[in-house]
Amino acid sequence: MLRQHLQQKLQQKLSPQQIQLIRLLELPAIELEERIKHELEENPALEEGAEPVEDFDINDETGADELSSGDSDLDISLGDYLTEDDIPDYKLREMRERTEQKEDIPFSVSQSLNESLLQQLGLRDLPEKNRKIAEYIIGNMDDDGYLRRDLGAIADDLIFQEGQDVDEKEVEEMLYVIQDLEPTGVGARTLQECLLIQLEKKEPTSVTDLAIQVVKNYFEEFTRKHYDKILRGLSIDEETLKKVFHEITLLNPKPGGFLGGAMETAMSRVTPDFLVEAVNGELFLSMNNRGVPEMRVNREYTEMFQDYVANKSNQTSEMRDAVQFVKQKLDSAQWFIEAIKQRNDTLRRTMETIMVLQRDFFLTGDEASLKPMILKDVAERAGYDISTISRVSNSKYVQTNFGIYPLKYFFSESMQTDSGEEISTREVKKIMKEHIEAENKRKPLTDEEITAILKENGYVIARRTVAKYREQMDIPVARLRKEI
């Protein structure tokens, strides 16, 4: 027997504009440029340009009155598209270039790793079958220059996908050919193999011979810094082992890392979204909108819309479909322009709030002056939801007089000293880092010893918290920091 139930629910649904704004907020400057280019290409009703669109007098259009009162299936308001809103006002002043403050990572268009290897491969006299195997191997390598796939799986791919009768041994032979290319170490399957390839190509000396033995026979002991086992196994003294270790540390663990496609290089480039300048004790904020063009609604589409209003009585079904299409494109263009305006307003207000809360840091650049600040602090002061502040701070950077920082750098939890003073956890991490850098590398400080040092300075922290902070700073445990 079926039963019917009446249930009342309260649901919150986001409008298309809100969804679009949320997505735009998450984009850093360089990705926003790509998003705008895509929108300009996809929507013919949206165009680039700063010239204002002339307003039309719609007071005399009788069709406009008819349209607003009738035709409920096509809800169109001509005034939405023919107002002063067509003139873009969202473009904030461009970030001024100051050569002495620029700390952007230099960018130059270069060959990708694949292109470089394929070019070198073309200089080798290889049979066509072997060349195809080598090209397929190169296509399976990662950005660091490693081949992470099993050779048997590559052979199977060549058989089933490329129709090549290939066995695993032939794949391995071509891999050795690739490992002979530049950069040295490329084509390795493990870090151990990568280091060995580089060492074996060096000029033979007593130190390089010992380094090869360490990497080949004592690699686990080397990574775990079990020096005693290596000293006993090779029957050498500590001074010689230091030279061997120095030789190994000069090698490149990611031989393909310095090469990449132009797009990958551009996307990995740190582009600041804000510029905060400190001048005579005052802070000035600029938005980086150099790659954001001014946009407006296309005039031709607007005039097409006006013609519909003027000739509504003569509409066919085909024309009405065309007008519906025009309306959708006009709506989309208007929404996108408004979303860009709101994005800039949100980013600016958020950054201004951070500047107020962290004013001392922006004036001095002293990390110790950073105050405890969480997302909620910025959200309450800026008047936004915490999730909005989280999206704004994600993948955004600010250029200051002292360097470029991610926005997340300014957020930290607070803790109290034994005297009750509230400080930032960042200050505790700074003290920890200073003591670790000054430690005796033969006998590094353990987490328990760091905890005791902090306690002596008035910071009462549990050992597990010290371990957490150490991991957040990417500092290994004492055993792995030990040097001979």
Residue pairs with C-beta under 8 A, 6 or more apart in sequence:
14 22
16 335
17 335
17 338
17 339
20 335
20 336
20 339
21 339
21 342
21 343
21 346
22 391
24 32
24 35
24 339
24 340
24 343
25 343
25 346
25 347
25 388
25 391
25 392
26 391
26 394
26 395
27 35
27 395
28 271
28 273
28 395
28 396
28 397
29 271
29 272
29 273
29 288
29 291
30 266
30 267
30 269
30 271
30 291
31 267
32 291
32 292
32 343
33 291
33 292
36 292
36 293
36 295
36 340
39 46
39 336
40 46
40 47
40 48
40 293
40 295
43 329
43 332
43 333
43 336
44 298
44 301
44 329
45 297
45 298
45 301
45 326
45 329
45 330
45 332
45 333
46 295
46 296
46 297
46 298
46 329
46 332
46 333
46 336
46 337
47 295
47 296
47 297
47 298
48 293
48 294
48 295
49 293
49 294
49 295
49 296
50 88
50 294
50 296
51 296
52 86
52 87
52 296
53 82
53 86
53 87
53 296
53 297
53 299
53 302
55 82
55 83
55 84
55 86
56 82
56 306
58 64
58 78
58 79
58 82
58 306
58 309
61 78
61 306
61 309
61 310
63 308
63 309
63 310
63 311
63 312
63 313
64 78
64 309
66 312
67 76
67 78
67 309
67 312
68 77
71 312
74 320
74 323
74 324
74 327
76 305
76 308
76 323
76 327
78 305
78 306
78 309
80 330
80 334
81 297
81 302
81 305
81 330
81 334
82 302
82 306
85 334
86 296
86 297
86 302
87 296
88 294
88 295
88 296
88 337
89 341
90 337
90 340
90 341
90 344
90 345
91 289
91 292
91 294
92 286
92 287
92 289
92 344
92 348
93 286
93 287
94 286
94 288
94 289
94 290
95 272
95 274
95 275
95 286
95 287
95 288
95 289
95 290
95 399
96 275
96 286
98 277
101 277
101 399
101 401
103 399
103 403
103 404
104 269
104 270
104 271
104 272
104 404
105 268
105 269
105 270
107 265
107 266
107 269
108 265
109 262
109 265
110 259
110 260
110 262
110 265
111 119
111 259
112 259
112 260
112 261
112 262
112 264
113 141
113 143
113 145
113 186
113 256
113 259
113 260
114 138
114 139
114 141
116 182
116 259
117 138
117 141
117 178
117 181
117 186
118 135
118 138
120 181
120 182
121 131
121 134
121 135
121 138
121 177
121 178
121 181
124 177
126 134
126 177
129 164
129 166
130 170
130 173
130 174
130 177
132 158
132 162
132 164
133 158
133 164
133 166
133 170
133 171
133 174
134 174
134 177
134 178
136 154
136 157
136 158
136 162
137 147
137 154
137 171
137 174
137 175
137 178
137 187
138 178
140 147
140 149
140 154
141 147
141 186
141 187
141 256
142 148
142 256
143 256
143 257
143 260
143 264
144 254
144 255
144 256
144 257
145 183
145 185
145 186
145 187
145 188
145 194
145 254
145 255
145 256
145 257
146 187
146 188
146 189
146 190
146 194
146 256
147 175
147 187
147 188
147 189
148 189
151 168
151 171
151 172
151 175
152 168
154 171
155 166
155 167
155 168
155 170
155 171
158 164
158 166
158 171
159 165
159 166
175 187
178 186
178 187
179 185
179 186
179 187
179 188
179 197
181 187
183 252
183 255
183 256
183 258
183 259
184 197
184 198
184 201
184 252
184 255
185 194
185 195
185 197
185 198
185 251
185 252
185 255
186 255
186 256
187 197
188 194
188 197
188 255
191 253
192 215
192 216
192 219
194 251
194 253
194 255
195 215
195 248
195 251
195 253
196 212
196 215
196 216
198 251
198 252
198 255
199 208
199 211
199 212
199 215
199 247
199 248
199 251
200 212
202 208
207 240
207 243
207 244
207 247
208 247
210 234
210 236
210 240
210 244
211 244
211 247
211 248
213 234
214 222
214 230
214 234
214 244
214 248
215 222
215 248
217 233
218 229
218 230
218 233
218 234
220 226
221 227
221 229
221 230
221 233
222 230
222 245
222 248
224 479
224 480
225 479
225 480
225 482
227 238
227 241
227 482
227 484
230 241
231 237
231 238
231 241
234 241
236 244
238 484
241 484
242 484
245 484
260 268
270 397
270 404
271 288
271 397
272 288
272 397
272 398
272 399
272 404
273 287
273 288
273 347
273 396
273 397
273 398
274 285
274 286
274 287
274 288
274 347
274 351
274 396
274 397
274 398
274 399
275 285
275 286
275 287
275 288
275 398
275 399
276 283
276 284
276 285
276 351
276 355
276 362
276 398
276 399
276 400
276 401
277 283
277 284
277 286
277 400
277 401
278 284
278 362
278 363
278 400
278 401
281 363
283 355
283 359
283 362
283 363
285 348
285 351
285 352
285 355
287 344
287 347
287 348
289 344
292 340
295 333
295 336
295 337
295 340
296 337
297 330
297 333
297 334
297 337
298 333
301 326
301 329
301 330
301 333
302 330
304 323
304 326
305 323
305 326
305 327
305 330
308 315
308 319
308 323
308 326
315 323
346 384
346 388
346 392
347 392
347 396
349 382
349 383
349 384
350 378
350 382
350 384
350 388
350 389
350 392
350 393
351 398
351 407
352 382
353 378
353 381
353 382
354 373
354 378
354 407
354 410
355 362
356 381
357 371
357 373
357 377
357 378
357 381
357 410
358 369
358 370
358 371
358 373
358 410
360 366
360 369
360 370
360 371
361 367
361 369
361 370
361 410
362 400
362 401
365 400
365 401
365 402
365 403
367 426
367 427
367 430
368 427
368 430
370 410
370 412
370 424
370 426
370 427
371 424
372 412
372 413
372 414
372 422
372 423
372 424
372 425
373 410
373 411
373 412
373 424
374 411
374 412
374 413
375 386
375 389
375 390
375 393
375 411
376 386
378 384
378 389
379 385
379 386
379 388
379 389
382 389
392 407
393 407
393 408
393 411
394 407
394 408
395 406
396 406
396 407
397 404
397 405
397 406
397 407
398 404
398 405
398 407
412 424
412 425
412 426
413 424
413 425
414 422
414 423
414 424
414 425
415 422
415 423
415 425
415 428
415 459
415 461
416 422
416 423
417 423
417 458
417 459
417 460
418 458
418 459
418 460
419 458
425 469
428 454
428 459
428 461
428 469
429 469
429 472
429 473
431 454
431 457
431 459
432 450
432 454
432 466
432 469
432 470
432 473
433 473
433 475
435 445
435 450
435 453
436 444
436 445
436 450
436 470
436 475
436 481
439 445
439 481
441 481
441 482
441 483
442 482
442 483
442 484
443 482
444 478
444 479
444 481
444 482
445 453
445 478
446 478
447 463
447 466
447 467
447 470
447 477
447 478
448 463
450 466
450 470
451 461
451 462
451 463
451 466
454 460
454 461
454 466
455 461
470 477
475 481
